Amino acid sequence: MISADGGATAGAAEPPSGLEEIWNRTAQLAGGTGTYLGKSADGTRWMLTANHVKDNSGVIATTDGGGIALSYAGTARVLKNPDGSDADLRLVAVSVSGEDAAYLDALGDIGVFSEALPQSAPLYAVGTGCALEIGKSYATGTRRKQAAEFFRDFSTTLENGNAVGAEVFSSQGKSFQAGLYDSGSGVFARDAAGTWRLAGVVLAVGGTSDTGGNTSNEVGFFENASGENPLTCVTYFADISRYAAQIDEALESGAPSAVPEPSALGLLAGAFALACAAARRRRE
């Protein structure tokens, strides 16, 4: 994850001021990132991630310097797109133990936006992927927990049916781009009452053909994008308002029947997984 305005914060326990709650919900998975949502009435604890992130266990590096281990509890639910197809989103039941459970119980549940993603209000992404710099390749990126503020630029639909928002990486203003292993990162916003809500989940980073006709002058780092320097301008994240009812159902009713592990789906385990599909997106 890289922030164009320099707002991203590296390290395991140093989030920007005011972002502690969403920071302490963000888990590093072996192949991506997940967000701890809370506990349903039957005691099931839920994490949300991208479906192409195949790992169901991880760890949360918290602001007090601790590490909360989330273990897969054997139950998962793939969310559905409005057309009935599988979304690139998966709810995962996780278990914790001892003091970790008490920590998460104190943190409580986080609600999700049931209305459309806010466009005029700032959004905040927290990821655990490879932090990249201009001119650097994937291999030089080091995984670390970071946060960034940005604004949604437009909405679209990826080829596989996921309804998403998109943010164009720019050298000017508030902006960020996901990096490898940021897939599944939470995108958060505050509601009218000032309460944190989950607004999106990072799914993919698109190629330079995905900037909607923008030129290099309009997209700050457009000219730097290449196979070796994967700053490719556009981050796509699921619009959670389309899936809010399914998430709320799980949090209210508890564990569904167990489902098998998702297949590889021909996807990479990072934020660049859907770049080719995104290049052929259709604009809403």
Sequence and secondary structure as in RCSB ss.txt:
>XXXX:A:sequence
MISADGGATAGAAEPPSGLEEIWNRTAQLAGGTGTYLGKSADGTRWMLTANHVKDNSGVIATTDGGGIALSYAGT
ARVLKNPDGSDADLRLVAVSVSGEDAAYLDALGDIGVFSEALPQSAPLYAVGTGCALEIGKSYATGTRRKQAAEF
FRDFSTTLENGNAVGAEVFSSQGKSFQAGLYDSGSGVFARDAAGTWRLAGVVLAVGGTSDTGGNTSNEVGFFENA
SGENPLTCVTYFADISRYAAQIDEALESGAPSAVPEPSALGLLAGAFALACAAARRRRE
>XXXX:A:secstr
 EETTS    SSS   TT HHHHTTEEEETTEEEEEEEE TTS EEEEE TT     EEEE TTS EEEEEEEEE
EEEEE TTSSEEEEEEEEEE  HHHHHHHHHH   EE  S   SSS EEEEE SEE  TT  GGG EE  EEEEE
   EEEE TTS EEEEEE  SSSS EE  TT TT EEEEE TTS EEEEEEEEEEE GGGSTT  TTTSTTGGG 
SSSS   SEEEEEEGGGTHHHHHHHHHH           TT  SSTTTTHHHHHT EE 
